[in-house]
């Protein structure tokens, strides 16, 4: 039986991912990336490391619980690092990893698209809600 390199094994494993399958790890990652707080956290960390309190102030509407859960999940997935500095009080900084930096341009593009297309989306919502597009009419 021929031996395979680690890179060949990883390529074989990657070929088996299908995000349309519920149990696929890629599906779980897409769920994480698609979360609104993930997108905003990744974009907020574009300028470099930030403290928890800075992120909380910047992300209007996020609860402490949701921000903590999001940061822990992103750290678990290898998208950011958490660095604790042993000062009094302790300082905790969050920063994108190389993997997170690779995701950043995509998240920035989605954010920019959403911001620049809001007039069209708002017009479509108004038309739909005004009764011109409902199937139940």
TAZI-V830101 format. One record per backbone hydrogen bond with DSSP energy under -0.5 kcal/mol. NH is the residue of the N-H (numbers start at 1). CO is the residue of the C=O. If there is no record, write none. Layout:
nh = <NH;NH>
co = <CO;CO>
This chain:
nh = <9;10;11;12;13;14;15;16;16;17;21;24;27;28;29;30;31;32;33;34;35;35;39;40;41;42;43;44;45;46;47;48;50;52;55;56;57;58;59;60;62;67;68;69;70;71;72;73;74;75;76;77;78;79;80;81;83;83;84;85;85;86;87;89;91;93;94;95;97;101;102;103;104;105;106;107;108;109;110;111;112;113;114;115;116;117;118;121;122;123;124;125;126;127;128;129;130;131;132;133;137>
co = <5;6;7;8;9;10;11;12;13;14;18;21;24;24;25;26;27;28;29;30;31;32;35;36;37;38;39;40;41;43;44;45;94;92;51;52;53;54;55;58;59;63;64;65;66;67;68;69;70;71;72;73;75;74;74;95;81;93;82;83;91;84;85;87;85;83;50;81;79;97;98;99;100;101;103;103;104;105;106;107;108;109;110;111;112;113;115;117;118;119;120;121;122;123;124;125;126;128;127;128;134>
